[in-house]
Amino acid sequence: MTAALRLQRIGVVGAGLAGLASALAAARSGRQVTLLEAAPQPPQLPGSVDVLPAMLCDLVGLGVADDCVRTGFAYRGVDVRGRDGALLHQLPTEPLAGARYPAALGMRRADLLAQLERAALAAGVQLLRGQRVGQVKPALPPSASGASGANGAVVQACAADGRLLCEVDLLLLAVGAASELRGRVFPEAEPVQPLGQRWWYALMRRPPELERPCVVLGGTGQRVVLHPVRHDEAGLAWIEPQLEALPLDPAAYLRQALAALPGWAGSLAALIRPDTPVVQRPVYSGLLQPHWHQGSVLAVGDCAHALPPHFGQSAAQAIEDARVLGDLLGNDLGADALVQAFTARRQERARQVHQLTTTAARWDLHPEGDTDLSSLMDRLQRTVARPA
């Protein structure tokens, strides 16, 4: 059996950004890909994604950048404003994807998911919705399967009742960091840690003057982030310390929180209507240790690296996982060699990004004397500008 034939069937669990992008990368490499998703329908999330320069490069590599540029809102630079709305400084976003592409994009999260799904289906991915994976197990003991050693063992993804959903040579876990399935596959992994912060997300009418993302610093632990995502729409994130109890009316709560801010940021409250969909997410932090694989099962996205959403890195690192996976599949490695090579290329990079974004999240809540978010973002940009 040649190396090229050792790894033909790939399964992916979870159709979020990491799962869809990884399925697309695997299918573009010529593999047979099955993507299992518990939800029966794609989520319509009222949130945005900041497609920063390195992430746009990865989307070029996945073949979806042109569609994303047509769908999103191109920009260059990020404005940082004080509580009173005065411009403090502008953070650069240097182009990395070449002359054909802008420096960065704002996009609806749902639009990016849709672009990835369309491309994955066109590449031949079999997407099975409404299929919740409850357990993962080897198909046969390695000695009986003949698939041990360099090739890895064939692995099965099954429903909770034991029903077989797919049998593959490599299974990618693209489930959430707090998923029960993650805990079953990696029982020795430490749980992710809450950071005591919550982000609220909404889509609203774009203020005409908003031509690039804007970060407005509020009180301790409070911040507003506004991204243009289309010519007529913007994505808003409101960041604050963790609440003891969640409000019954998220839209009313968000309007009230924004209205308490002075100046331009406070005026955004009028753009949150009573029927505006609003979602909230607590912030977690954690890395899967000591490695991201268990036999022929490999963790990607939040399952491997739970990052705070600061500086758009939660989404960016998920897409980077897919780009690296596609590169390695082009080398026709067996499962064992691939998971080892993937970890070698991704683990240190993710550790550095995790350290920087977690520091930013903690500084939000507990500013220190040398707190400098612009310097932290500059360090992050220099880190991710280097190819993974």
Protein Blocks (a to p, Z undefined) as FASTA:
>chain_A
ZZklmmmbccdehjafklmmmmmmmmmnopacddddfblbdcdddbdddddfklmmmmmm
nopmmmmmmmmccdedjddddfkopafbdcddddfkbjkbcfbdcddfklmmmmmmmmmm
mnopacdehiacfbdcdfbdfklnopghjnopadddddfkopafbdcfbdcdfbdfklmk
lmmmmmmbccdddehiacddddddddfklmbdcdddddehiacddddfbfkbccdddddd
ddfbdcfblmlmmmmmmmmpghjllmmmmmmcfklccdddddddddddfbfbehjacceh
jllmccdfehhlmmmmmmmmmmmmmmmmmnopafklmmmmmmmmmmmmmmmmmmmmmmmm
mmmmmccfklcfklmmmmmmmmmmpcZZ
